[in-house]
Amino acid sequence: MHLKTIYVTLLLMALMITPLPGLSASVPDPTEQLKPFLTKITDILSNEEFKKDTVCTLCQRVIDVSRERFDFNEMSKRVLGKAWRDLSSQQQAEFVALFTDLLQYAYIGKIEDYAGQTIEYKQQRIKGKRAEVKTELIDKDISIPVSYIMLLNGDQWMIYDVVVEGVSLVRNYMEQFREILRKDTYAGLVKQIQDKIKELEDERAQKLVDSQG
């Protein structure tokens, strides 16, 4: 074999086995990143003080912890769909804060009922920068499937959707908001979300007062 041919062959072999800059040899494990996060959340929800918290002070602690693994900006962008692009940067930031508040009451109200159950990690699927981690909440003979849909940001898997018993959080709100925007303005949607947050705040406060009375 000609010397030049040998050199080219060796060079190609070296390029095939040498990782290119910016490409990681291994992708972070989404399940392993999710586990400690869910442990933190369940520890807060299992706190007896949480059930007595009529003004939902501990709800804010859950949201603060959730920011470690939830991408509220991505979730907000997806639930608004095309309408997101029509908003100014300030309006987008305001909507993210508003939607996060809505999740605080609407979904914490649901997951707090699951506090104390065992979480089983079933399987995960990774496709490029997207992943799905399937879990089950086990309570005696009842199992509730919960899937976390995640996006890789740097070396961190961030949640942008949660699917509980086949119902997608993002799709559920996306359909509701799309219908509202079809009949009303963006300002009208904001007003409806604010009213819903107030309603959920009052419902939670009343529920906890009744449970203590």
N, C-alpha and C positions, 0 to 999 in steps of 0.2 A: 504494500500500500504506500502510496506517495506520502512523503513527510507532511506536506501541506494538508492532505486529506485527513491524516491522523490528528493533526492539530485541531482542525475544524470539528472533527467528531468529538474529541475530548472537551472542546469548548462548549458544544451543544449539550453534552452530558452534564457538564458542570452547571449550566444554566437551568437544566431540568430539575436538578436536585437542590439548587440554592433558592431559598425563599426570596421573593421580590420585596423591596422596601414597601412598607405599609400593609403587607399581607401577613396576618398572624398565622402561625403554624397550627394553632388550636383556637376554637371559639369558646368563650366563657360558657359555663354550664348554667342555663336559665333556672333550672330547678334548685340548684345549690344557692343561687342568689335570692330566689324567692323564699326559701325556707326560713331564714332568720327574720326576714321582714314580716311574714305571717305570724311568726312566734311573738314578735313585738306587739302586733295588732291584737292577737288573742289574749295576751297578758293584760292589756289595757281593758279589753271588754270583759275579762273575768274578774276585774276589780269590783268589789262590792259597792264601792263609792260610785261607780259608773251608773248603777241602777238607781241611785238616789239623786243623781245629777239633773235636777229639773231644768236648769238653764243650759245644759249640754256643754259645760266647760271642758269635760273630758272628750267630747266630740272633737273639739279643736285639737286636742292632743293627738287623736287618731289621724286627723287631717295632716298635722305637722309631720307625723311619722310617715304617712302615706306619700308625702312628697319625695321620700327617699326612693320609692320604687314606682310611683305613678307619674305618668307624663300628662298632667292636666292640660297642658297647652295643646298637645296632640289630640287629646280627647275632645277638647273644645272645638278644635279645627274640624274634626270629623263629624261632630254632631250638627254643626252649622252647614257643612258642605260648601256649596258654591257661595253662599251668603258671607262666608268668612272673608273671602277676597275683597268684598265691597266695604269692609270695615277699615277704619284708620288704625294705626298701631295702638293708639290710646284706647279705642273702642275694643280692640281685640284683648288687650290686657284687662280691661274692665269686665269683659264677658268671661274670661278665664276665672277671674275671682268670683263672679256671680255663679257660674256653673259649678265651681268647687263648693260653694256654700250650699247649693241645691243637693249635690251628692252627699254632703255632710249629713243632712237630715233624711233624705230619701233612702239612701242606701245603708247608712249606719243604723237606721231604724230597722232594717232587715237583718243585717249581719249580727247585731247584738243578740238576736234570738238564738244564734248559733254558738254563742260563747260557751266554752267548756267541751264542745264536741271534739272528736279526734279528726285530725286532717291526715288523709292518706294521699300520697303522691303516686299517681298511677303511671303516667307516661309523658314524654315530651316529644315535640316535633320541631325541628329546626330547618328552615328553608331560607338560605341567604341571611338577611338581617332581621328576619321575622321568626318568632317561635310561639308555640302554644304549649302550656304546661297544664295538664289535666289533673285535677285533684278531686277528692270526695270528702265531704263532711259526714262523718259517721256518728250517729246518735242511736245507740241500741240497734234496732232492726231497720232504722231509716238511714238511707244514704242520699246525699244531695250532691250531684255533680256540679263542680265549679271549674271552669277553664279560664286561664289567664293568657291573654293574647299580648305578646310583647314585641318590642322593637329594640334592636341593638343600637345603643348610642355610645360610641367609643367602646369601652369595655364593660358597659353596664346594660343589662336587659331591663327596659322600662315598660311598665304595663300601660296599654292604651285602650284596652277593652276587657270586660269581665263577662263571661257567659255563665249564667246560673240556670240550671235545668233547661238548657237550650235557648234561653232568652238573652240576647246581647244587650248589654247596657247602652252601648253607643248607638246601635241600630234602633233601639226603643226610643231614645230621645231624639235621634235624627228624624224619625218618622213624625214624632209629635211636633217638633220645631218646624219641619217642612210644611206641615199642614197649617200651623199658625201663621207662618210667613206667607203662605199662599193667600190668606185672607186679611192679613194685617201687616203693619210695618215692623221694622226691626225694633223700634221703640216700643211697639205694642208687645212684642215677644219679651223684651226685658221686663216690662211691667207685669206680665203674666208670671214670669219666673220669680220676681220679687214677691208677688202675692202668694205664690205657692210656697216659697220659703217661710213666709210669715205663718201660713196655715200649718205647715209641718212643725214649726217651732211651738206653736200653741198646742198642737196635738200631743207632742212629746211631753210638754210641761204638764198638760192635763192628765195624761196617762200615768206619769210618775206620781203626781199628787194623789190620784185615785188608788194607786197601788200601795201608798203609805197610809191611806185613810181607812 
